Amino acid sequence: MAGWPITQATHPSGVVFTLYRGAMHPFIHALNTREAWAVLLNGTPGFRCVSAHPSAEDAVKSLPCEKADVAVVDLNLPGLSGVELVRRLKQRRPKLLICIYTVHEDTEKVFESLKAGASGYILKKTPPAQVLELLTELVAGGAPMSPAIARK
């Protein structure tokens, strides 16, 4: 991350993770996903994790009150699906940027997520430093995709 320009104007003031354990980069697998990402984000200049939720239902209740710019959502959630969470969050907070973070590489899941309102799609096998770069791209107005997804 050395040399990476960090400014408040181009980075999220808060990133909300609503994740469920699954296949992920080995660095993250060592801890509960939400906890590991909170530590990584809070330890990275320009990022701050304002909340992490164990379920979609919890995120729907809490997110309207949170000061997040970005929500990172897994598709495989217990209870309410990740795609339905994206729909509900977009209804409540239309300007909230939502990025999918999942193991699913199939085209149908990608398009279903984007139709629901997601602006990006990152695979869990993506190294953490690259995930941070892709989230920065999202906040700057881009539509980040893991390379394996973008090539489909």
Kinemage of the C-alpha trace (Angstrom):
@kinemage 1
@onewidth
@group {chain A} dominant
@subgroup {mainchain}
@vectorlist {calphas} color= white
{ca met a 1} P 0.000 0.000 0.000
{ca ala a 2} L 3.027 2.266 0.076
{ca gly a 3} L 2.639 5.250 -2.186
{ca trp a 4} L -1.131 4.817 -2.296
{ca pro a 5} L -2.691 8.315 -2.201
{ca ile a 6} L -5.119 8.658 0.693
{ca thr a 7} L -7.517 11.585 1.021
{ca gln a 8} L -10.822 11.866 2.860
{ca ala a 9} L -12.496 13.129 -0.315
{ca thr a 10} L -11.835 9.953 -2.277
{ca his a 11} L -12.145 7.290 0.417
{ca pro a 12} L -15.154 6.067 2.346
{ca ser a 13} L -15.778 7.520 5.773
{ca gly a 14} L -17.302 4.203 6.702
{ca val a 15} L -17.503 0.723 5.297
{ca val a 16} L -20.148 -1.641 6.593
{ca phe a 17} L -19.574 -5.350 6.306
{ca thr a 18} L -22.408 -7.809 6.387
{ca leu a 19} L -20.629 -11.070 5.809
{ca tyr a 20} L -20.986 -14.746 6.452
{ca arg a 21} L -18.089 -17.190 6.742
{ca gly a 22} L -17.119 -18.876 3.501
{ca ala a 23} L -14.143 -19.479 1.238
{ca met a 24} L -11.870 -16.479 1.420
{ca his a 25} L -8.321 -15.265 1.106
{ca pro a 26} L -6.050 -17.146 3.607
{ca phe a 27} L -5.224 -13.915 5.482
{ca ile a 28} L -8.872 -13.397 6.340
{ca his a 29} L -9.676 -17.060 7.034
{ca ala a 30} L -7.725 -16.871 10.283
{ca leu a 31} L -10.444 -14.811 11.971
{ca asn a 32} L -14.178 -14.371 11.690
{ca thr a 33} L -14.598 -12.479 8.415
{ca arg a 34} L -16.390 -9.475 9.860
{ca glu a 35} L -13.852 -9.099 12.661
{ca ala a 36} L -10.868 -9.483 10.349
{ca trp a 37} L -12.153 -6.919 7.875
{ca ala a 38} L -12.994 -4.469 10.668
{ca val a 39} L -9.402 -4.740 11.929
{ca leu a 40} L -7.960 -4.357 8.420
{ca leu a 41} L -10.165 -1.385 7.522
{ca asn a 42} L -9.660 0.417 10.815
{ca gly a 43} L -5.894 -0.074 10.461
{ca thr a 44} L -5.813 1.368 6.933
{ca pro a 45} L -5.576 5.164 6.535
{ca gly a 46} L -8.667 6.570 4.835
{ca phe a 47} L -10.940 3.684 5.843
{ca arg a 48} L -13.138 3.139 8.877
{ca cys a 49} L -15.484 0.261 9.582
{ca val a 50} L -18.513 1.821 11.278
{ca ser a 51} L -20.342 -1.475 11.855
{ca ala a 52} L -20.311 -5.176 11.050
{ca his a 53} L -23.466 -7.251 11.091
{ca pro a 54} L -23.997 -10.993 11.639
{ca ser a 55} L -27.117 -11.089 9.455
{ca ala a 56} L -28.951 -9.196 6.736
{ca glu a 57} L -31.826 -8.557 9.113
{ca asp a 58} L -29.479 -6.850 11.578
{ca ala a 59} L -27.982 -4.710 8.810
{ca val a 60} L -31.440 -3.619 7.574
{ca lys a 61} L -32.347 -2.479 11.108
{ca ser a 62} L -29.051 -0.672 11.780
{ca leu a 63} L -27.877 0.721 8.478
{ca pro a 64} L -30.261 3.656 8.100
{ca cys a 65} L -28.753 5.066 11.315
{ca glu a 66} L -25.122 4.363 10.389
{ca lys a 67} L -22.924 6.974 8.708
{ca ala a 68} L -21.565 4.580 6.089
{ca asp a 69} L -20.721 5.423 2.492
{ca val a 70} L -20.244 1.809 1.425
{ca ala a 71} L -21.839 -1.505 2.385
{ca val a 72} L -19.991 -4.705 1.556
{ca val a 73} L -22.410 -7.619 1.347
{ca asp a 74} L -21.975 -11.373 1.038
{ca leu a 75} L -24.561 -13.258 -1.038
{ca asn a 76} L -24.613 -16.323 1.263
{ca leu a 77} L -26.252 -14.952 4.363
{ca pro a 78} L -28.324 -16.881 6.870
{ca gly a 79} L -31.973 -15.832 6.606
{ca leu a 80} L -32.512 -12.960 4.182
{ca ser a 81} L -30.361 -13.334 1.034
{ca gly a 82} L -27.582 -10.938 0.120
{ca val a 83} L -29.437 -9.887 -3.047
{ca glu a 84} L -32.569 -9.070 -1.036
{ca leu a 85} L -30.402 -7.142 1.438
{ca val a 86} L -29.036 -5.058 -1.442
{ca arg a 87} L -32.602 -4.275 -2.601
{ca arg a 88} L -33.711 -3.221 0.878
{ca leu a 89} L -30.638 -1.117 1.562
{ca lys a 90} L -31.031 0.696 -1.762
{ca gln a 91} L -34.693 1.423 -0.953
{ca arg a 92} L -33.734 2.953 2.399
{ca arg a 93} L -30.464 4.613 1.344
{ca pro a 94} L -30.464 5.153 -2.449
{ca lys a 95} L -27.019 6.822 -2.445
{ca leu a 96} L -25.350 4.051 -0.434
{ca leu a 97} L -22.674 2.306 -2.486
{ca ile a 98} L -22.963 -1.466 -2.230
{ca cys a 99} L -20.275 -3.943 -3.188
{ca ile a 100} L -20.847 -7.695 -3.236
{ca tyr a 101} L -18.095 -9.779 -1.595
{ca thr a 102} L -18.638 -13.466 -2.333
{ca val a 103} L -17.339 -16.807 -3.561
{ca his a 104} L -19.915 -16.945 -6.400
{ca glu a 105} L -18.443 -16.516 -9.869
{ca asp a 106} L -21.497 -17.457 -11.938
{ca thr a 107} L -22.858 -14.821 -14.327
{ca glu a 108} L -26.437 -15.150 -13.058
{ca lys a 109} L -25.454 -14.133 -9.501
{ca val a 110} L -23.432 -11.184 -10.812
{ca phe a 111} L -26.295 -9.786 -12.892
{ca glu a 112} L -28.902 -10.464 -10.195
{ca ser a 113} L -26.778 -8.488 -7.715
{ca leu a 114} L -26.189 -5.599 -10.081
{ca lys a 115} L -29.912 -5.439 -10.952
{ca ala a 116} L -30.716 -5.240 -7.229
{ca gly a 117} L -28.480 -2.173 -6.904
{ca ala a 118} L -24.928 -3.355 -6.224
{ca ser a 119} L -22.218 -1.221 -7.812
{ca gly a 120} L -19.353 -3.694 -7.545
{ca tyr a 121} L -18.638 -7.418 -7.292
{ca ile a 122} L -15.504 -8.742 -5.581
{ca leu a 123} L -14.589 -12.392 -5.110
{ca lys a 124} L -13.425 -13.566 -1.683
{ca lys a 125} L -10.262 -15.013 -3.184
{ca thr a 126} L -9.134 -11.444 -3.998
{ca pro a 127} L -6.142 -10.399 -1.835
{ca pro a 128} L -7.045 -7.850 0.871
{ca ala a 129} L -4.873 -5.053 -0.567
{ca gln a 130} L -6.645 -5.406 -3.910
{ca val a 131} L -10.061 -5.363 -2.182
{ca leu a 132} L -9.110 -2.017 -0.602
{ca glu a 133} L -8.096 -0.692 -4.018
{ca leu a 134} L -11.393 -1.870 -5.520
{ca leu a 135} L -13.388 -0.203 -2.721
{ca thr a 136} L -11.461 3.008 -3.388
{ca glu a 137} L -12.402 2.666 -7.075
{ca leu a 138} L -16.060 2.280 -6.059
{ca val a 139} L -16.042 5.478 -3.991
{ca ala a 140} L -14.340 7.322 -6.869
{ca gly a 141} L -17.299 6.502 -9.130
{ca gly a 142} L -16.160 3.203 -10.617
{ca ala a 143} L -17.860 -0.160 -10.755
{ca pro a 144} L -15.171 -2.525 -9.464
{ca met a 145} L -15.144 -6.178 -10.419
{ca ser a 146} L -12.673 -8.890 -9.564
{ca pro a 147} L -10.685 -9.674 -12.737
{ca ala a 148} L -12.244 -13.164 -13.030
{ca ile a 149} L -15.716 -11.588 -13.061
{ca ala a 150} L -14.820 -8.732 -15.407
{ca arg a 151} L -13.557 -11.203 -18.025
{ca lys a 152} L -16.925 -13.038 -18.183
